[in-house]
Amino acid sequence: MRSEFDRATALTTAEDGTRTADLDPLWTVGGRPHGGYLLALLARAASSPTHPHLLAISASFSKSPKPAPVQVEVEEIRAGRSLSQFRTRLSQDGTSCADALVTLGHLEDAEPWWTSVDAEGPAEEDCLLMPAEGPGGFPIDLLKVVEQRVEPAAAGFVRGEPARRGEITTWHRLADGADWDPLSLLVPLDPVPPISYDLGLTGWAPTIQMSAHIRRLPAPGPVRIRMVATHVGGQRMDETAHAFDSRGRLVAHATQIAGVRH
């Protein structure tokens, strides 16, 4: 049985080779398709029979599409022995919306040889479940398909009392009970709320550019995301996210530049 994520990122290939997908309105924030969801769709479009796992993806977002049909173009750049590389493009009504470079290869479940990061932070049961409706009735339909819990220290923005630390820890589960995989991990790597909410800047935070690296196959269970910012200004901000699986191992990390629409 397909998961909700697999269904929402499914692609159809026509006889002429054209690939299309229907952007699911559930995977949206404020009515706009979620950036991590779009990234996953761009990654799924690239496929290799010899390299089954996503290793890295870097995408630029030029226009926010609507929850409606889109076209996806794929160009193979390289098919090597250890990895394959592709260029993918998502467009809607003839207008380009996002372009990505995708690297595929093989992931393992082995422990790291060395790491400088750890999964510090509150336990999942001590965090607060985020509702699918934000302050002022702002719709976050994504949270109907992804269960997300935010650490109490970062939840003050709901009361108009942001912590202003520039750091948020969250826990994520797929609502249908499916386990995370290299593609679906791209969704929690772009968590809501954006870091700007913790800094007292509410409003839309559209992803401009996002790069993600998947380090290993995640263990079954939830993932913990630790997201930090280093600079906000000029109507833009950076966000760096580290994802840890239920065994506390780093499984992915991502960096993005997002707009700040206060």
N, C-alpha and C positions, 0 to 999 in steps of 0.2 A: 504493500500500500504506500502510495506516494505521500510525502509530508506536505504540509501547507507551503513550506518554503520551496520544495521541488516543483509543486504545481504553479506557484507564483513566478518562478523563473524559467518555466518551460518555453522552449523555442520550437517553432514549426518551420520546416524547410520545404519550399515549393519545388515544383519540377524544374524550374529554371535556376534553382540554387538560392533564391532569395529567402532570407531568414526573417521571421517576424515573431513578435511576442506581444502579449496583452499585459500592460502594466496594471497590477492589481491595486485597487483603491484601498485595500486594507494595509498595504505596506507604504503608508504615507504619513507625513507630519504636516499638519495644517493644509491638508488637501494636496500636497506636493509629494511625489515619490521620494522616499528616503534615499540619501546618498549612498549608504552602504548596500542597500537593495539594488540600486542601479549598478553599482560596482560589481555585485555578484552576477547580475545578468550579463554584463560585459565579459566577465570571466568565464561564465558557462558557455558563451558563444564560441570560445576557443576550445578546441578539443584535440586530443592526440591519443591514438590507440596505444602508444608505447609510453606515454608520460601522463598518468592519470590524475596527478595532484597539482593544485595551484601552489606555486612557490612565491610569486610576486606579481603585483599589478600596480600600475601607476596611471591615473586617469585625470583628465581635465574636463570640467563641466562648463559648457558654454551657454546652455539654456535649460531651464527646468521643464521637462515634458509634463504632459497631462496623464492621468491614469486612463490610458487608451492605447490602441495598437501602436507599435513602433517597429522600425526596421533595423536590423543589425547586420553590418557588413564585417567580414572576417578576411584577413590577409595573413598568410603564413610567411613569417620572416626567416625562420630557421628551424630545421628539424635535425637535431644532433643526436648523439648517443645518450647523453646525460640529461638533456633538456630540449624543449621546443619553445619557440617564441612566436607570438602573434600580435597583430595590430587589429583592434576591433573598434567599431564606430556604431553608436546608437543615434538614430535620427527619427524624427516624427514630422509628418506632412512635408517632407522634403527639406527640413531644416536640421542640421547637425546639433545634437544635444550633448554628447559626451564622446570622447575618444580615449582609448586605453592601450597600453602596451602590457601584454600578458606573458608570463613565463611559467611553463609547466614542467614538472619533473616527478620525482619520487620522494615522499615523506616517510619518516620512520616514527616509531613510538619509543625510541631510546631516550635515556636520560641525558641531559647536557654534559659535555665535557667540562664546561666552565660557564658561569653566568654571573652578572653583576646586579641582577634585579630579583626581587622576591615578591611574593603575594601578600604583603602586609596589608592589613585593613580589617574592618569589622566582619564578623561572620554573617552569612546570608540571612539567618533567622533574626539578626539584630537590625536589619535594614528595612526600609519602608517600601511597600509595593506602590509603584507609580500607577495612577489612574489613566485611563484613555482619554481624559479630558483635562486640559491644563487650566491655569488661572484665566478667568474671564470666558470660560467655555471654549478655549482653544482646542481643536480636535487633534488627538494624537492616535490615529487609528492603528499605527504600528504596534501600540501596546495592547491591542486585542490579539495579536498573534505572537508577540514576544513579551514574556513576563519579566519585568525589570524592577529591581529593588535598588534604592539609592541609600547611601549611608546617611544616618541622621544629621551628621555635622554639615552635610551639603544640601539638606532639604529646606533650609531656612528661607530660600527664595520664594517658596510657596506662601509664606507668611509676610513677605516683603522684608525679610531680614536675611539677606545673603551673607554667607560667611566671608566672602572676598578672599579666599585662599588661592584661587586659581587651580583647584584640585578637586576631583570628584571620583569616588569609588562606587561602582555599581555591580550588581549581580544580574545575570541574564539566563533565562531558560526559554526554549521554544514552547509556546503554549500547548501545542498538540502532543508534547512529550517526546518529540524526535530529538536525537542527539546532534550536537554541533559537528560540522565537518569543515574541510578547508574552505569551501565556498560560503557556507552560511556564516562562518566566523566574521566575514566582512560586515555583517549587519551590526553586531555588538561593538565592533571597532569604531563605529560612528554612532555613539550612544546619545540618547536624549535624557536630560536637557543638555544643551551645549554648555561649554565651560563659561560662556558669557553670562549665563543665568547666575552662576555662583559669584560673579563679579558685579552683580546688580544691573546688568544690561539685558533686559528682556527684549524679545522680538525674534524675528526670523534670522537664522544663521546659515545661509546657503553655502554648501561646499563648493569651493572654486577648484581646488586641486587636492587629490588624496592619493597617497601611496601606501600600500600594505604589503607586509611580508609574513608568510605563514611558515612557522619553524618546525612544527611537528604535528602529528595526528592527535587531536584532543581526546582525552579520556571521556567516557560517558558522564553525563551530569552537567551542572551549570558551569558557566565561565564567569570569572571575576575580571572587571575592567578597571584599570586605574588610569585616569586621564588627567593630564596637566597642561597648562598653558605657560608660555614664557613671555609673550609680548602681545599686547592689544593696542591698536592704534591705526589711524588712517582708514577706518571702517573695515579693518581686517584683523584677524587673530589666527594664531597657530594653536593646534591641538595635537598632543601626542598621546596615544593610547597603547597600553600594554595589556594583553589578554592572557589570563592564567586559567588552566583547566581545573577540574575538581581535585586533582592531585597536587595542585599548587605549582605546576610547571608552566613556564612561559611557552605559549603555543603560537602567538602572533603579536605583531605590533604594527602601528600605523601612524602616519603623520599627515595632517591636512592643513590647508589654508582655507579659512572660511570667512565669509562676509559677516559684518556686524550691522544689522539693520535695527537700530534702537527704536 
